Amino acid sequence: MRRRSSLPVTFLVPTLAILLVLSMVPTLYAIVIALQNRELSTTGYSWVWFSNFADLFTDRRFLNAVWVSVKWEIVTVVATMVVAIGLGVLMFEAAGPRMRNFYCLLFIIPVLLPRVSAAFVWKFAYHPLYGIATYPYRLVTGGLIFDPLSKPATALFAVATVDVWQWGLFFAVIVLKLLETLPPQPIEAARLDHARRWQIHAYVTLPMLKAPLVSLMFVKMIESLRSFDLIYVMTRGGPGVATETLDMYAFSQGFIESGKVSYASAMAVLMMIATVITFTMLWKRVQA
Amino acid sequence: MKPYPIRLGRLIAKAVLALAGFLAVFPLVWTALNALKNNVDIITRVPKVIFTPTLANISYILGRDSVLTGLYNSVVACGSAVLIGIALGLPAAYAVARYPNRFAGDIQFFVLSLRFLPPVAVAIPLMVIWLQVGLYDTLPALIVTYSLLTISVIMWLAIPAFQGVPKEIEEAAFVDGYGAYSVFWRIALPVAARSLIGAIAFSFVLVWNEFLIALMLSSSNAKTLPIVASELSQQGMNVPWGILNASVVLLSLPPLLFLGVLSGFLNSVFRQKKN
């Protein structure tokens, strides 16, 4: 009875058709635009084929943006996982059921905030004269000025802190929930063998959770690609180009500075190809 | 065996946790406090904890046309996109969950892969397309674009929710003479409702918080609240900080309203895993 129903067709086909149209049209059009020389200020255009891509590889600002993006990806993913596993294990070890629920609720709050809000909250906090985050430094040094967002050496890390504040705390909750799903027997066996607490986690529980932790890292890698809002509000890619990631550079080429839509689109297409290939490969490996 | 170091370790662990909990909420609490301060109480070298509260910032924010328009646009754009996501995403998820076919894996991968697409790569061509068809800077353009997000996210999260509905209940309904569609309406939807609400709330938070696409697809009429809030700060630090803080609070409230729903959703996902 179930097999012969028309339900799968009527339920699936319209949705998939719409998803296909909504995703393929912009994707293909992005490639078309990248092969032209459109600008926002003029309506005419011609086909320039691959010259936008050729230009990109000699554009030092583009190469800098690639490097900043890679740095951003590594710093935020590693820091998020370290914070998540650290706090997750601490909650598992040192908090009772009630406190666990309480911390879980607190740790979910930052990730729910719009990134624009999170960026503002911390931009105020980082203010060298009146910020709450720089206050301890002023207090200790007797009023010296420390402006983390305007120094090339610290700006990326200052923004990354906000990202980890949002995602690291959230993932700590997930790590705790994962630890809670483990059967208690292996942990007790290790305890009977006089394993220390950290040894139990390093050699028993975390290896048992390897697959979900890798998936979690995968999610964070995708999420880290969406850094635009944080950087746009906090530094606009500055100081100089110290925090200019690929999407920030594409945006400023396409909209702020020159309106070179085609050039920006070429960048976006490269990003798309790189991420689709990387994540398809990673996903197949995670699934396997 | 060694009670002392273990007890000390526990104490340190508790202290670290308490500090993390404090850091999780304090920046936000501080922002909310600043929203209630006069400018002189914000621009102080030593942070002021005790001050005379004022509602001036909040009433200023709520009285500005740009903020109200942004709020309206956000509510309409996100609300419509979520409704479309529900109407198209839930049935499709049910079909994948309950009528397995050889494409099920590919469909799931396709839906997930939509999350890989860099937002810039979607936003630039869409901007050109909407300009050409004359819909640039309108809410319909934003709603259609956001629907791609909401449909795929709701579908992705609803598949496991429908799989969690005990098959026996559905089989029993078939035996009682229900058709495939009424099993979906009368059995699967109500039984899975709790998880489905979590998935829907998540998709709402996602589009409410969205920034890059809204920034590229609007110039004046269709600006959403995040864009309006970010523009307030573009006027430099001349804008009184209290007003900016108040706008941050306004922008953050709707997602926080879903805190309970979403943490319940998280719990139910992991309870399912355990069983």
Interface residues (C-beta under 8 A of the other chain):
Chain A: M1 R2 S5 S6 L7 P8 T10 F11 L12 P14 T15 L16 I18 L19 L22 S23 V25 P26 T27 Y29 A30 V32 I33 R38 L87 L90 M91 E93 A94 A95 M99 F102 Y103 C104 L105 L106 F107 I108 I109 P110 L112 L113 P114 R115 V116 S117 F120 V121 W122 K123 F124 A125 L129 Y130 I132 A133 Y135 R138 G143 W165 L169 A172 V173 I174 K177 L178 E180 T181 H194 R197 I222 L225 R226 F228 D229 Y232 V233 L246 D247 A250 F251 G254 F255 V261 A264 S265 M267 A268 V269 M271 M272 T275 V276 F279 T280 W283
Chain B: M1 I6 G9 R10 A13 K14 V16 L17 A20 G21 L23 A24 V25 P27 L28 W30 T31 N34 I42 I43 T44 R45 V46 P47 L88 G89 P91 A92 Y94 A95 V96 Y99 N101 I107 F109 F110 V111 L112 S113 L114 R115 F116 L117 P118 P119 V120 A121 V122 I124 P125 L126 M127 V128 I129 V144 T145 S147 L148 I151 S152 M155 F174 G179 A180 Y181 F184 V205 W208 N209 F211 L212 L215 M216 P226 A229 S230 S233 W241 L244 N245 V248 L251 S252 P255 L256 F258 L259 L262 S263 L266 N267 F270 K273 K274
